[in-house]
Amino acid sequence: MYYIYDVDMTLVESDCPMTAEMAEAFRKAMEGQTYFFCSGSALPKMKEQIPTDILEGAAGLLPVMGGELWRGGELVYRRKFEWPEGLREDLEQILAESKYEERTGDHIQDRKTMICFSTVGKAADMPARKRYEAWEEVNQERPVYAKFLAEKYPSLHFSIGGKTSVDISEHGNDKSQALSAVREHYGAESIMFFGDRMYQGGNDYPLSEALKAEENSNVCVEVKNPEDTLEKLKDMAMRQAS
């Protein structure tokens, strides 16, 4: 079996490094296994979050929602996002009109294969992120503007990513492309996918649906948070050791 792991809010808190306890549990559970990481973040952020030995042990890295595939330190492919006319202006207007007042910078990230948009900004430190998360839990601005943008730009996919942002990609260039990459470059083994946002509109949803659609014994494990994943990894390690 192959294993695919989402990163933010599955293995780590959003934009944070993996804890030592998680790293130890991951190493034990994945010893001798074939595993991949699929994240909305770009490769440099993945390298900040995941210990080097764990990254190097992966069969492949699928950053920017699978828009890139890295294997053995080499780039296998990279998709390119084409900005539709008016999208940047609409994002800037949403930012200007957001009722959330705090701004930290880096609000529109062009990750080459996708766009990440955040009203508080990707430059937010943890206290700023927590303030936005608490506000967003009550006000729910992201689903509102994601729905507006999806209706205006039907060729694009808008998904809730992490706790502070919305991921924007061309249809088909969402996380489901990670499955295509694994099938093309690695084979037809069954896959177990761990992610925290497998509901419709979440950025793990396209991959989970693609896996379910295959005539295969794939398994999708929706976790609540990294603590939930940690317990599942510990259980896996115990079963393998027994």
Secondary structure in CASP SS format (residue, H / E / C, confidence):
PFRMAT SS
TARGET T0000
AUTHOR 0000-0000-0000
METHOD secondary structure of the structure
MODEL  1
M C 1.00
Y E 1.00
Y E 1.00
I E 1.00
Y E 1.00
D C 1.00
V C 1.00
D E 1.00
M C 1.00
T C 1.00
L C 1.00
V E 1.00
E C 1.00
S C 1.00
D C 1.00
C C 1.00
P C 1.00
M C 1.00
T C 1.00
A H 1.00
E H 1.00
M H 1.00
A H 1.00
E H 1.00
A H 1.00
F H 1.00
R H 1.00
K H 1.00
A H 1.00
M H 1.00
E C 1.00
G C 1.00
Q C 1.00
T E 1.00
Y E 1.00
F E 1.00
F E 1.00
C E 1.00
S C 1.00
G C 1.00
S C 1.00
A C 1.00
L H 1.00
P H 1.00
K H 1.00
M H 1.00
K H 1.00
E H 1.00
Q H 1.00
I C 1.00
P C 1.00
T H 1.00
D H 1.00
I H 1.00
L H 1.00
E H 1.00
G H 1.00
A C 1.00
A C 1.00
G E 1.00
L E 1.00
L E 1.00
P H 1.00
V H 1.00
M H 1.00
G H 1.00
G C 1.00
E E 1.00
L E 1.00
W E 1.00
R E 1.00
G C 1.00
G C 1.00
E E 1.00
L E 1.00
V E 1.00
Y E 1.00
R E 1.00
R C 1.00
K C 1.00
F C 1.00
E C 1.00
W C 1.00
P C 1.00
E C 1.00
G C 1.00
L H 1.00
R H 1.00
E H 1.00
D H 1.00
L H 1.00
E H 1.00
Q H 1.00
I H 1.00
L H 1.00
A H 1.00
E H 1.00
S C 1.00
K C 1.00
Y C 1.00
E C 1.00
E C 1.00
R C 1.00
T C 1.00
G C 1.00
D C 1.00
H C 1.00
I E 1.00
Q E 1.00
D E 1.00
R C 1.00
K C 1.00
T C 1.00
M C 1.00
I E 1.00
C E 1.00
F E 1.00
S C 1.00
T C 1.00
V C 1.00
G C 1.00
K C 1.00
A C 1.00
A C 1.00
D C 1.00
M H 1.00
P H 1.00
A H 1.00
R H 1.00
K H 1.00
R H 1.00
Y H 1.00
E H 1.00
A H 1.00
W H 1.00
E H 1.00
E H 1.00
V H 1.00
N H 1.00
Q C 1.00
E H 1.00
R H 1.00
P H 1.00
V H 1.00
Y H 1.00
A H 1.00
K H 1.00
F H 1.00
L H 1.00
A H 1.00
E H 1.00
K H 1.00
Y C 1.00
P C 1.00
S C 1.00
L E 1.00
H E 1.00
F E 1.00
S E 1.00
I E 1.00
G E 1.00
G C 1.00
K C 1.00
T C 1.00
S E 1.00
V E 1.00
D E 1.00
I E 1.00
S E 1.00
E E 1.00
H C 1.00
G C 1.00
N C 1.00
D C 1.00
K C 1.00
S H 1.00
Q H 1.00
A H 1.00
L H 1.00
S H 1.00
A H 1.00
V H 1.00
R H 1.00
E H 1.00
H H 1.00
Y C 1.00
G C 1.00
A C 1.00
E C 1.00
S C 1.00
I E 1.00
M E 1.00
F E 1.00
F E 1.00
G E 1.00
D C 1.00
R C 1.00
M C 1.00
Y C 1.00
Q C 1.00
G C 1.00
G E 1.00
N C 1.00
D C 1.00
Y H 1.00
P H 1.00
L H 1.00
S H 1.00
E H 1.00
A H 1.00
L H 1.00
K H 1.00
A H 1.00
E C 1.00
E C 1.00
N C 1.00
S C 1.00
N C 1.00
V E 1.00
C E 1.00
V E 1.00
E E 1.00
V C 1.00
K C 1.00
N C 1.00
P H 1.00
E H 1.00
D H 1.00
T H 1.00
L H 1.00
E H 1.00
K H 1.00
L H 1.00
K H 1.00
D H 1.00
M H 1.00
A H 1.00
M H 1.00
R H 1.00
Q H 1.00
A H 1.00
S C 1.00
END
